[in-house]
């Protein structure tokens, strides 16, 4: 393994902006978020706290205003920074950072005695990030973490330009050596700053700390980068202006890049470039509310076609020029646009007028001066003339894959702008945006109207069912009955997109009749890779997969279902009881794509056992143990069995009445009970492997591998051992039950137990399940859940309840 892989495999980067570090409580919140990330080797990029950078800029301008102004700004800066230290640290670390701050402010004061050149200004502005990194690292150490801080100028090598150009290879080599030396600890890194070959400070520009974070992720070979700010991610519009804007949980990298190109305050094009050049995942989250959702930036193409975001800029500058008559318009424009792109000065929007040989380029007021300077140089080459700058414009745009080909949305966009002072409309080359430049107007009414006409529509969700057996057929009938209520309650349009069983399946964008699928099912053959490709191309706003099979082969594709961006509901126990590595892989796949994997029907059918465990855990209670009778079949058998009749006769009777699986060994082996106990144990926070649960198999060794027919003929071979067990229990005045048990120390077992006649597990109704949950709050008197734990009606109802929850989230 290379040094880079050894240092960085699985490592994560987290970036916190100035608003996330505004005061001591913010710092403590950030420290808590970092501690929750798990491994303890995270790389944390920080901006200057609060308005520190603005204060430093004021400080640089203060000497011109006189000594009094300089002193006032220095005092305000010291008061703010010292207040952060006082509010967070004690003892030696407090003294060390206070002394360092005093020395830094003295250095700044001496430097300001003369007018600093641009590079010295850069150095003085870099103190904000240094103070943040130094303070957060000290706080983490004081809270018991292994942590240090790292000045990014030690590894981030760049060349001065309009936007500093980073030497990626050299920077990667320096960083990997430093991380190898630091070992496994949390490292807080300064954002926004780099250094040239002489060690002089260079700034990375607007959103420089975000760029620092994804660049650090690329250099370190990190697995994921999360940018934390005061918003949860990308919304369908600016939520400060459009209150009905909704969070976009997924955004393709292409859409994100186009949004950033158009001046989004949440994203910047430079931030996304390192993501494109590496394998890291990128997420945007809110540091003030980690549970408020997030936006995941995905590499694959968007499955949703059309506008997803309405974005705007209040102030836009137009640069206008005219190609000389003797010059080729196409060649001149190619030269101009190429030169601008090379200097990372591509325009927000471009208006070509070949008949008049005019070109108009739209820029933000911040980038317009640099573009103007470059165009003035190009004008000297004799390609064009008449270069002028016009101000007083605004920009409005729709962003989304395929928006330019979406006839209805384009029509609404043009119609809304018909009465506005429109300058021009541009469609992007990649079809990712539709951009209008208008004379400066109040944008709020336009934004509200456009957002309302585009997005206040019913969302469409497609449902795919795997399994048409007893439970699947029952659920199809239930879904047909409840569909209208679900749609009305959640403002959704639900479509039964596909139905599959072991023979194949049917898919239809227009929807399948759920009742017809019960009796008139005409499947086509599909391989799973073919099906995954078809599902990836769905046209719905959301996709919900329902697995009501008992197929281990199908459960192996659960991570792929998560990668599709689909929600999953399952009564299939195999994934929930698989080895921990696969179980975690499934959970991570759905977490990464902000999708739900719900499996309440895997244990207890309609009994709310898993939701109860989740509620207890979320409430702050600690779960110490779970026990009970988890099999309706074994519950019935041992309610009836008292030794007066051979156990084999009861098994035969249960089989005849359909109370067992087609092969009764599925019940008698205890494997199904073990799977259920494993699922509940993991839900309770115990990371058990299947083999860690002791299992008592009631089927004699000699009968475990014979055919079902032979097993049924030789059922009586079970009788002697069961008779011995019941007589032993009766001798002590007890009764025999088949019990699943998870102990406080993590030990787990499934098998026969002799219980007192008054024990809660003894006197059940036939086929009932019972669950006893022990917690801090339910220690001496466990919480009991009891009721039918099997049956097509209650299991289908549990699936429907999970569907209701997912529809509410959509």
Phi, psi and omega in degrees: 000136179291162179300320181298316181294320181296323183283321198245358184304122178077001182289153180235152178246137176232132181243133179238126182276178183299323180291336178280351183233034190286332183208175182303321180295325176296316179301317180294322177298316179297317178300320178296318178298318180297316181295333180283349186285342165108289194290327180091009178236026183294151171258125186242118179261135183232148171266175173294141185292138174052233182258027185301316181298319177299321179294321179294322176296318176301322181295320179294330180270347186296322182305329180292334181271357177109167184300321182298316180295319180299314181297319181296316181290319178299318180296317180296320180294315179296318180300317181293310183293320179293327177297323176296315180297314181298325183279352187237329190241159175224166171062222188296317181296323177299316181293317181298314182287327176296316178297317181296321179295317179299318179295319180296317181293327175295318178299316180297316181298317179296320181296328182280356177293340173235159180289116183287142175284174184304320180290325177290324175300318178302315182298318181292323179291337183288345183298329181301314179291322178299315181297319180296312183296316181297318183288316181295320178297317179297320178296317179299318179296317181297333179273006175096015180261151169278112186206155174210173177241156186223125175283120185297342177293345177289337182231336187271100183264131183216165175247144181289137177197183176306318169235119186310132181262120184275135173276097191295312185298313181294320180295320179297316181297316179297314183297314183298324177295319180294315181295324177297321179291322182286333178075201187272093174204167177282135183237120178265122189245139177290134173268173167078342188235150175219186179220150175273185185297337179268004179083008180279147187285133172240146179256146184266005171084191182304137184057030184298328181288325174298315178298319177303321185292309181290329176294317177299319177301319179291316182294324183272356184066035184290155180282323184206152174234133177241126177259114181262133178214200181270004174232159186281349180154215181266130179252166179293345172197171177297113185294343177286336181257326182240099186296335181274003179300143181243151181289135175267113184286334179225141178215131178291156180299323179295316178295317179299319181293321179292320177298317179296319180301329182272014171090024179299134177287346182274328183230155176224142184304320180296328178298324186276338183301314178297332176294317179297326184272002183223187179254007183293149171270152181233132177226150176244129183220166181260122181286340180278337179210092184295342181264010183279004183100183181199168172246123176263129177267114188256148182282330184283164180295152179293137175277345181261124180261134179115180183295136176240340186221138167254121181233161184205161171226129182289321185240122179227143179250135175255128172256125186240139178213165181230122179291138183295147185304322183283352182266148173290124182300313183298316181292319180296317180296319179298319179294315181297309183294325178294318180295319178295318180295322180298327179265015180056044181235033178298143184286155174295318180210152183229136177241112178266134173229078185301326183295329178256000182058033180260149174224131176236133184237130181261134180222160169285157178301334181286322184266343183303317181301318179294318178296319180298318180298317180293319180294325176298321176297316181294327181299330180293342181278355175083022178276325185210174179215180173067031180292120179223158178246129179241134180245171177094041180233162175229163181231138177226134184214151169255136180234133177166148180300128176077011183297326182291340179260003182269097190302317184294316181292321177299318180299316180296321180297311181296319182295321181293328184269000186301325183262010182262159178285073188282132174268307176194162175237135180236138170258132183291153182301323184272001181072023184264348182208152174237114192242132175241133172251125181235159172297146192306122180224171172284116190278338187307311180300320178296315180299313181297316182294317182292317180297318181295315183288336181268321194246347179275060180233162180291131175282147180251128179238131177261139181242132176239126182254130171251118177110116180242027180284208182303311183288318180299316179295319178297319180293321178301318177295318180294317179298317179300322181286324188261353188304311184298320180293319177300313183295316181293320183292323188248008178054048181239156167248111183264135179231126173284095189283325183204152174223134183224148167222194186294342181272339185145209183194181178230137177232139176207123176298331182277351176102147178252147177283116184299324180289323178294330181291342179287317187243343185231068185255121183235083189284152168255155180281135177225140164271157181297318176301321177297317182295317179300320178296317179295318180295326180295336183265014182298157185252015184269164175286335178208154181234133181235120178257139181234117180254106178248027176266177169242039187264117175291326180298318180293321181296337179295342181265006181303318178301325178293325177298319177297318179298331177290345186081025180263150168278156181224131172242135184216144166253001179281125188270352191295316182292319181294337181246015179286170173309148188305321182301315180289318178304314179294325179296320177296311182299318182295322180299316179286325177296316182302327183256015176053045178239159184261139169244107184246134186217041180296335181281355182285336182226127173078008180052245183276355179290136186278053185288314182290319179295329176292317177299318179296317181297316179298316180296316181292335182282351182102355176287157177246129182271125182256333182192154176223135178212169178154191176248112192256357183242120177297324180294310181290330174299312180297315184300315185274347168290326182274332191277117175231009180093349181284335176237146177301142180300325181298326178294321178293321177297316179300317180295315179298320180295316180299327182269007178074021180274350178246171170293161178310323171252108185303341179297335175303325178275314188289337181289338184081358182298320180296320178295319179298319178300316181297317179296321179296317178300314181292323179299317179292323177297329180275357176101010179260116184276069183273150168265156181305319184288350178279354178261116178293132186236130172257110180272121182282350181273124178302149181308320185293342184253003188282336184242005178279168178293164179297320181298316180295320179300316181294326178290330185253021182307326186297344179293348176279341197294317187298313183294322179289325178293319177300318182294317182291323179293322178297317178296316182294328178300328180262013178072029184239173180238154186262131176220155179261109194243139169258137186214127172247120184270169181300326183273008179092354176292144183218145182210155176223121180170188182285139174224143174267119187242152176295150183301334181267002183297141181303335183278355189271309190262076180253159169288153179306133177075001178292149165258156173218140181231130176244124184246122177256129180221181173305318186272339179239061186270302182279340181228086186303151175284128185247132170240130184217142176161184180302124182254009179205170181122142186295323183293310184289327178291316177299324179295322178296320177296317180296323177296320176295322178297319178301316181297317181291319177300322178297322179290322179295000000 
